[in-house]
């Protein structure tokens, strides 16, 4: 089971919105093998479990930016003609779930698949956090090395510049007869 879930690339489904790592309701529904409508309905039935720091609805601007970057389907509006077929357009702006919100989903969706999928999602969030810490540590080390070697190279460059300077001019004796 875990290899099936991991093979779908959970890490590619985690996005950054409002400086938070989140997952879209539709992506989670696909992983849990339920309809997005059913997932959101289960969440609405348990409002106390999903405070704003666990889950929030995207704004129009955020959704447009996401759609432009990833090719997600557009929202369905009452005005205008739609392409035939169900599920091509979203009627409402999507909910996004933070790591804590995804963890809370396992208590709302009680299937065995939901539990196994949640375990894999939590592992992915932890792995991404560890990678971020590693990258920050590497950047800090690189800055330290760069500052240390910049000082050493400054001495070398100063010495080279001094060698490149023309020698100081000695006063020349004047031309002609001196009186």
Rosetta blueprint (number, residue, H / E / L):
1 X L
2 X H
3 X H
4 X H
5 X H
6 X H
7 X H
8 X L
9 X L
10 X H
11 X H
12 X H
13 X H
14 X E
15 X E
16 X E
17 X E
18 X L
19 X L
20 X E
21 X E
22 X E
23 X E
24 X E
25 X H
26 X H
27 X H
28 X H
29 X H
30 X H
31 X H
32 X H
33 X L
34 X L
35 X L
36 X H
37 X H
38 X H
39 X H
40 X H
41 X H
42 X H
43 X H
44 X H
45 X L
46 X L
47 X H
48 X H
49 X H
50 X L
51 X L
52 X L
53 X L
54 X L
55 X E
56 X E
57 X E
58 X L
59 X L
60 X H
61 X H
62 X H
63 X H
64 X H
65 X H
66 X H
67 X H
68 X H
69 X H
70 X H
71 X L
72 X L
73 X L
74 X L
75 X E
76 X L
77 X L
78 X L
79 X L
80 X L
81 X L
82 X L
83 X L
84 X L
85 X L
86 X L
87 X L
88 X L
89 X L
90 X E
91 X L
92 X L
93 X L
94 X L
95 X E
96 X E
97 X E
98 X E
99 X H
100 X H
101 X H
102 X H
103 X H
104 X H
105 X H
106 X H
107 X H
108 X H
109 X L
110 X L
111 X L
112 X H
113 X H
114 X H
115 X H
116 X H
117 X H
118 X H
119 X H
120 X H
121 X H
122 X H
123 X H
124 X H
125 X H
126 X H
127 X H
128 X H
129 X H
130 X H
131 X H
132 X H
133 X H
134 X H
135 X H
136 X H
137 X H
138 X H
139 X H
140 X H
141 X H
142 X H
143 X H
144 X H
145 X H
146 X H
147 X H
148 X H
149 X H
150 X H
151 X H
152 X H
153 X H
154 X H
155 X H
156 X H
157 X H
158 X H
159 X H
160 X H
161 X H
162 X H
163 X H
164 X H
165 X L
166 X L
167 X L
168 X L
169 X L
170 X L
171 X L
172 X L
173 X L
174 X L
175 X L
176 X L
177 X L
178 X L
179 X L
